[in-house]
Amino acid sequence: MSDVFFAPGRTELAGNHTDHQKGRVIAAAVDTGLTAHCVKNNDNVIRIRSEGFGEDEIRLRYLDVKPEEFGTTRALVRGVAAAMQDFCLDIGGFDAVVTSNLPAGSGLSSSAAFAVLMGKILNAYYNDGKLEPIVIARLAQQAENQHFGKPCGLMDQLASSLGSCVYVDFATDEILPIETRFDEMGLTLCLTNTGGSHAGLETSYAMIPSDMTYIASLFDKGVLSEVDPAEFRSREWDVSYRPVRRAKHFFDENERVPKMRDALLRKDGETYMKLMNASGRSSEQYLNNIVTSATGDTKLEEGLELSAKLLEGKGAWRVHGGGFAGCVQALMPHEYFEEYKKGMEARFGAGSCQVLKI
């Protein structure tokens, strides 16, 4: 008899590329994710059979970082086990069959969900289930940072581990659950997969926190959340300089997130959509995470431009997640969704636009 574990994917609602600077975010678990059917073993080996990825076997005596495994499920398994050892927690073997109903290329953070899933299993089997969700999220983040080769913040892992919609201020460690019901506001939230690949974008993603941290260093600070926004804005900057633009995005976005939180709390869909559009414009104009010279892929840009034509004056649209490729997130009154879906799928293919349930 196997045990069943589940880790949901996540959608970022607000705070585009602010978490790695200890900024503010709103993220939500969704109703799709990864499911594992598991059996504990005494072999000190974790065996994972994943749909479409074959079988991996990770011996727990060997948990050093292996650069050749960057970007693989093996790296995440090894990384979570290593992180648990670093936290003086117990680990051991199990056999698991993992299935996913996360749409391919959806940007719903399958890597974070997988790492959280591994943490949940090891917590249940070898640590009496005593670990809080935030601890599992930190273990998963360490695995992604060190073993998977992804310099991400904690947002994705935290939303998946908590399994809810949350406002997080990483500078103060405030975590506020938010009961988010877009349907009760008469709104439909959806994602359109534009079909762009994330392959080859590691450097593009890594440059965003690097650029922001560089600006923070000019103020003798480690991250931008430690810098006084007024002091940043009081200086004369060359706005053509990419790190400056990205810092501007951070400060503007970090002030916008609490306003979006408050709009959700009072179920004010009109204000939320205005702020969501402002967030999207900031990502495009200042964060510059829409098109990259690394691949020359313009599908995401095309998806945002088409969304603007279909939803101008009706709804909101923005890049979803890390950017450079992937999905457009859109929010609109129910009556406009079918028209929007038809237009997006005419460009990006049948099934590319899907309703997102939080």
Secondary structure as UniProt FT lines:
FT   STRAND          3..14
FT   TURN            16..18
FT   HELIX           19..21
FT   STRAND          24..40
FT   STRAND          45..50
FT   TURN            51..53
FT   STRAND          54..59
FT   TURN            60..61
FT   HELIX           67..69
FT   TURN            70..71
FT   HELIX           73..86
FT   TURN            87..88
FT   STRAND          94..100
FT   TURN            104..105
FT   HELIX           110..126
FT   TURN            128..129
FT   HELIX           133..142
FT   HELIX           143..148
FT   HELIX           155..162
FT   STRAND          165..169
FT   TURN            170..173
FT   STRAND          174..177
FT   HELIX           182..185
FT   STRAND          187..193
FT   TURN            199..200
FT   HELIX           202..217
FT   TURN            218..220
FT   HELIX           224..226
FT   HELIX           229..234
FT   TURN            239..240
FT   HELIX           242..265
FT   TURN            266..267
FT   HELIX           269..282
FT   HELIX           283..287
FT   TURN            293..295
FT   HELIX           299..311
FT   TURN            312..314
FT   STRAND          316..319
FT   TURN            321..322
FT   STRAND          327..333
FT   HELIX           334..336
FT   HELIX           337..348
FT   TURN            350..351
FT   STRAND          353..355
//
